């Protein structure tokens, strides 16, 4: 499978970088960009409000978190899983089913602090089970089996009325309110998504350098040799699925709090493919790629229609513009936007960094 | 220092006054339609109905102008909520004309509760739950729901056509449940039997297994499909050699299907149906509307006659503009005056008089129709019966109606309530 192979090839530099951790990568003077981004993200509520804060940046962080789980599996584990959005959707559905929603007949009405961890645990279990099925396969077969799980889940939610409330889905889902704060209000919710996204991001960065992450990258590069060294290859892969499922589940919980509504359209096959597009466009070798890809995706999805109408073209063709945008990115850089950025860095400063770890 | 701050204040006041000025001059209205997915054709014709209303009624309210922003959905509830949020948060619309499809309606109604200061006028969606269960005080629906649109069909099938046993095939979501609900209540109430109800997911392309499972021992098959699904079903049904008598739902026997390309639609000639409109009604108001619709678009960019969606969008837009004119565009005090006017307004719509009940749900006129060929290959729905003043409880006592339950795959049971 070309995609999986390509991630193998391109993922090697960060793997070697991860083997030689470089403390200077975190200093402000040497590497100002990540710090600038962090500060901008922190003061975002001062710069943007309402629509931009939640619909653009909040959604970017949520989709980025889900795509991060795919990046973790594909970049470090060499496993392209198309069911990450399904796991996120499963977590979202569980929040609605276990917690409080408009469909009193279905929802169990648990408080959020009980429903949310339970939803995450169930989603992790669901993703780990799916992963246990998928690790028996390689390359395109992994893609197919995870896509099959995603498609099956979509059709199941569409036709099951007892738990998932069919095509209507679940509406008016309650969001957490405690310490006198409505956590779904724009600014608190933005910080919740930012906090979760940052947590997941640093967790992935940390794990990629921890013994488990290094072993996983070893499994990715040469499973036979790792097996010969005494590593349990499939156990590592399943554990990677478990971690990725937890991350995707967190994204799903945020997503359902954001829209306060979930229905089969939220877990449709197209949405699963969107996550793959986000990860590939951003660059599948670096955790930050997931968020960059999500940002580009959200911007295109939101404004393509308006741009076409402004240019006097038929607004109905806005998906074409989205497709062309993705085509251009992938054509110019097989390693996504992160690849372009590295290319440019290397060119402008040839001596300072060679495959340095620009995490963030 | 003092001078500088006074300059700043002056600039600030100018900016404030210009924004206030701009707001006074324009009223922003957000419109959604299904311009993607299975119901694309329906959404496009809905927009045509909306534009026809603007042509007829004009875009001004007193000295203010109406500005419209259109957003696209794909008949899924999430796409509708996303589009409505974009319109409110990015485009800053003050009034919503949304949405088109059943489950979208339920989601948007629930969303409307989170914006009690704004006004939501339903564009065309027809699920019963939207206004019957826990309605939103700022959500107004000027079209009837799916069950109201089936009034008269069951009795006509039983008494005039002599059908005793029927089976149904419908899309698996709230609007079609509501349609089958209306049909089953009346047909079974008259003494008929509904032996089999099949449900297919919205967007189904392969109907082979559905067609194979259709029972032979029934007098007619009721089709509750719409858009691309309906056309796909008819093509495959014709190829399979199907010959049963057909009955149709409100978006099945509609110009969106009757003017589709190919010969499959000919299977529909003679089909009986019921809907909130009939193509060949001779009422002068209806004829005037058809003429306005036909004049507004070249023949290849429209249907021969407006579809139910065009009519619904027309009626909703008409109610909104007339109510806005009654209050002279006054949107102060969280649009209280406008909401009051919308709740009380009675419109003389092309498809009969419409007024709202206490849930802000339309009470209107329904039509039983039969599909005819106009001799030139175009199909139209011909009026068989006109039923005025159809309310949401379909003439049942509200307490009895509440006991029937909400429309679903199996509700209502086939019996007399």
HADDOCK unambig.tbl for C-alpha pairs under 7 A between the chains (distance, minus, plus):
assign (segid A and resid 50 and name CA) (segid B and resid 89 and name CA) 6.37 0.50 0.50
assign (segid A and resid 51 and name CA) (segid B and resid 89 and name CA) 4.90 0.50 0.50
assign (segid A and resid 51 and name CA) (segid B and resid 90 and name CA) 5.50 0.50 0.50
assign (segid A and resid 167 and name CA) (segid B and resid 173 and name CA) 5.60 0.50 0.50
assign (segid A and resid 168 and name CA) (segid B and resid 77 and name CA) 6.94 0.50 0.50
assign (segid A and resid 168 and name CA) (segid B and resid 103 and name CA) 5.29 0.50 0.50
assign (segid A and resid 168 and name CA) (segid B and resid 173 and name CA) 6.73 0.50 0.50
assign (segid A and resid 168 and name CA) (segid B and resid 174 and name CA) 6.88 0.50 0.50
assign (segid A and resid 171 and name CA) (segid B and resid 107 and name CA) 6.34 0.50 0.50
assign (segid A and resid 171 and name CA) (segid B and resid 110 and name CA) 6.96 0.50 0.50
assign (segid A and resid 172 and name CA) (segid B and resid 110 and name CA) 6.24 0.50 0.50
assign (segid A and resid 262 and name CA) (segid B and resid 78 and name CA) 6.84 0.50 0.50
assign (segid A and resid 263 and name CA) (segid B and resid 77 and name CA) 6.76 0.50 0.50
assign (segid A and resid 263 and name CA) (segid B and resid 78 and name CA) 6.68 0.50 0.50
assign (segid A and resid 265 and name CA) (segid B and resid 76 and name CA) 5.74 0.50 0.50
assign (segid A and resid 265 and name CA) (segid B and resid 78 and name CA) 6.41 0.50 0.50
assign (segid A and resid 266 and name CA) (segid B and resid 78 and name CA) 6.57 0.50 0.50
